[in-house]
Amino acid sequence: MISREVTITNSIGLHARPATFFIQKANAYKASVWVEKEDRRVNAKSLLGVLSLGIAQGMTVTLLADGQDEEDALDGLMNLINTGFTEFAG
């Protein structure tokens, strides 16, 4: 299992559309992926789970992955967050 911290920089955080894009990206990997904020950990492949964390701009969360493509999963999710979800814009 690996983990990385990331700060959410897009203006609305992980709500509505960005959360949907996030879980779509997480579901593209075979690894189990979680998002952790403070003392709560949720499945990153669950829209309700991700939304329940109430992640807003400027918050730092921990991404965790476990499985055969765990490195790729975290790389992909970190890139999605760090580019402000532009991968899905348009």
N, C-alpha and C positions, 0 to 999 in steps of 0.2 A: 504494500500500500504506500502511495506517495501523496504528498499534500503540498499546496502552495497557497500563499496569501495573495489577495488581489483587492485593489480599491476600485469601487464602482465609480466611473467617471461620467457616464451619460446622464443627461439632465433629469430623467425621470426614474433612474434606478432600475431595479428588476421588477417592473410592473407591466401589466398588459402586454403589448407587443414585444418589448425586449425579453420578457420572461418566456414568452412563447418561442422566440428565436433561440433562447438559451436552452430550453428543454429539447427542442428539435435537434440542436447540435449535440447535446448530451446523448440523445437516443441514437445518434449515428455511430456510437462506439459500443463495443461488446463489454467493456469494463463497467463495473459498478461505480457510479459517481455520486458524490454527496456534496451538499453545500452546508457549511457550518457558520453560524453567526452566534457569537457569545456562547451560550451553553446549549444551543439547539442545533441538531443535525437533521437534514431532510434529504430525501432522494432527489437528485438533480434532474431526474427524468420525469418528475411529477410536477405538473403545473400548480396544483393546489399546494403542494409542499413548498415550492419555491415562493409562491405568492404569500404564503403564511408567514414567511420570515420578515416581510415588510422592509426589504432592502432598498434604501434610498441612496441618492447621489452622495458620494463622500464616505460611505460606509466601507469598512474592510471586512471581507469574508474569507473563509478558508475553503478551498476546493480540495476534495479528496477523491482518489480513484484507486481501484483495485481490480486487476485483471490483465489479460494479455496485451491490451493496447492502452494501458493506463497513462503512459507518457504522452501518446498521441492525443488522448482525451483531454488531459490537462493543457497541453499545448494549444489545442484547438479552442477550448473554452477561454483560456487566457487571452488568446489573440482576438476572439470575438469581443470580449469585454474591453480590452485595451484599444480596440479600433472604434469603440462606440457603437457597435452593432452595425457598422456600415456594410458588412457582408450581405445583410438582408435588406438593405435600403433600396428604394427604387420602386 
